[in-house]
């Protein structure tokens, strides 16, 4: 089928990249004042081509077009661009950048990565459960130990959870831990234990599951 040919898909990928660049350029007032009319015209022409592409696929495949999740994704992204963008709905113009997400479907390697992530979701769900359990345990301990002196960080269970999330990202955790260690010298055990469990162990397990799933999918493809 013409719309699925390598040349046509390469053409569409080029348009997606060009469209993403144009939408980015539209954020510049200087560029828009000089070339705004041209950029908007090119943007509309690209949208017309996207609509023609979807129409051709609907004609070629009929209702079976919607049996593919990726086709539904494409259809939704292009349909979003057809929503009115004037008046109170003008904010929807910024959603045009979602057209760049079509690269995920049109570039095989990107699609492979996304499909691998989706296949990993059942296992990753249990990783999130484990991480939530670690957060809860350390949040309770932190609230019990440090709430009397450090209300902003560990005054409530919610505040403790948020502080632990900050610590997990390794953003400003050293300053926080040193401040607490001035009052509680052995607090370093608490922080180091949490970082080892949440930031390193859990993250490595997460990566291992995704890589293993990608390997399984790649092996299945190569054997078919």
Buried (B, 14 or more C-beta within 10 A) or exposed (E): EEBEEEEBBEEBBEBBEEBBEBBEBBEEEEBBEEBBEEBEEBBEEBBEEBBEBBEBBBEEBEEEBEEBEBBEBBBEBBEEBEEEBEEEEEEBBEEBBBBBBBBBBBBEEEBBBBBBEEBBEEBBEEBEEBBEEBBBEBBEBBBEBBBEBBEEBBBEBEBBBBBBEBBBEEEEBEEBBEEBBEEBEEBEEBBEEBBEBBBEBBEEBBEEBBEEBBEEBEEEEEEE
